[in-house]
Amino acid sequence: MAVNHDQFKTGRLGARLTQVQAAERLGLSQSYLSQLEKGQRPITPELARLAAKVYRLSPATLPLPDTVTAPEEGDDTRFARQLSGLGYPGFAHVRAEHVNPAALLLRSLVRDNLEVRLVEALPWVLANYPDFDWPWLTDQVKLKDVQNRLGFLAGLARQLAASRGEFRTALEPLQKAEAKLERARLAREDTLCRESMPAAERRWLTTNRSPLARHWNLLTGLTLEQLPYAN
């Protein structure tokens, strides 16, 4: 969920800042910040991003877009920067760009083709940010008919959370998300952001994919064992 008025106060207190200190770092007057904390002023997306940075709030509090369109094919560099901003170790060397993890997930899932190393990072995002706005994401993926992709990745992230202690807090949110997505599971076959997959590989995966991929009607060979951070 995005930064709200209450978080302007709880975030400031959590950062151990006085109103004067916080207002200075946010570029505001103390009186304006006081009005924000009381819900008397609107929070702009720019201010929400700045508050998340100053108060060190979860990226899940960053604003979500009203609509999401598929990024240009070949825009993988930006995905890498956004994954770096979320702390993904595989792109720690890349200049960071901060984004709400739910927005990154949706922009990834609507892509026809996405680099394998980027797809491999998505279960990590799901397991590392269980506090993002699940209702927004599940509604959006259903609108764009990519709920099977999210369901599969949520299942993969659930397996990760069950096997790795550092992700254990994500287990219950992932289980709930899977159950909700299950009710909207599509019968048609899809790929996991690999629409350019050759016909021979499609035929092979039809009989050799994992039970999880088969359940979600996805042609993908991705498994927990293939995730670079799972072992």
Residue, then its C-alpha position, 0 to 999 in steps of 0.5 A: m500500500a502507498v505511503n499514507h498520512d499516518q506513515f508520515k508520522t510513524g515513518r518519521l518516528g521510526a527514523r527518530l526524526t523530529q518534525v523540524q529535522a524531517a521537514e528540512r530533509l523533505g524540503l518542507s516547512q514544519s507546519y506543512l509537514s504537520q498538516l501532512e501528518k494530520g491528513q490535512r494536505p494531499i500526498t503527491p507521488e513525488l513527496a511519497r517517494l521522497a518520504a520513503k527514502v528519508y524514512r527508509l520505508s519499504p519500497a512497497t509504500l511507493p506510489l502505484p500507477d493508475t495504468v500499466t502498459a507493457p514496456e518497450e521490448g529491449d527495455d531490460t536495462r531498466f528492469a535491472r536498475q529497478l531490481s537493483g533498487l529493490g536490493y536484488p543481489g544479482f544486480a547489485h552492481v547496477r545503478a538503482e532505480h526505486v519502484n514499488p515491487a508490485a508495479l515492477l512485477l506487473r510490468s514484467l508479467v505483461r511482457d511477451n519476452l523477458e530475459v531469463r535472468l530477469v524472470e529468475a529474479l521475480p520469485w525473489v521479489l515476491a518472497n522478499y516483499p510480502d507487504f506489497d499491495w496484493p489486491w492491486l496486483t491480482d486485480q491488474v493481472k486478471l485485467k491483463d489475463v496474466q494471472n497464470r504467470l503470477g500464480f506460477l511465480a507465487g507458487l515458486a516463491r512459496q517453495l522458496a519461502a518454505s525452504r529458506g528461513e530468511f523468506r519464511t514471513a512471506l509464506e502465509p501471504l503467498q499461500k493466500a495469494e495463490a488461493k485467490l489466483e487459483r479461482a481465476r486460473l485460465a485454461r489456455e496455455d501460456t509461456l512465462c514471458r517467452e512468446s518467441m519460444p521455438a515450436a520444438e521447445r514448446r512440444w518438449l515442455t508440454t510433457n517435461r515441465s514441472p507439476l507446478a508449471r503444468h497446473w498453471n498451464l505454463l510452458t516453462g522449465l523454471t524450477l526452484e532448483q534453477l533460482p540462483y539464490a535458492n541454494 
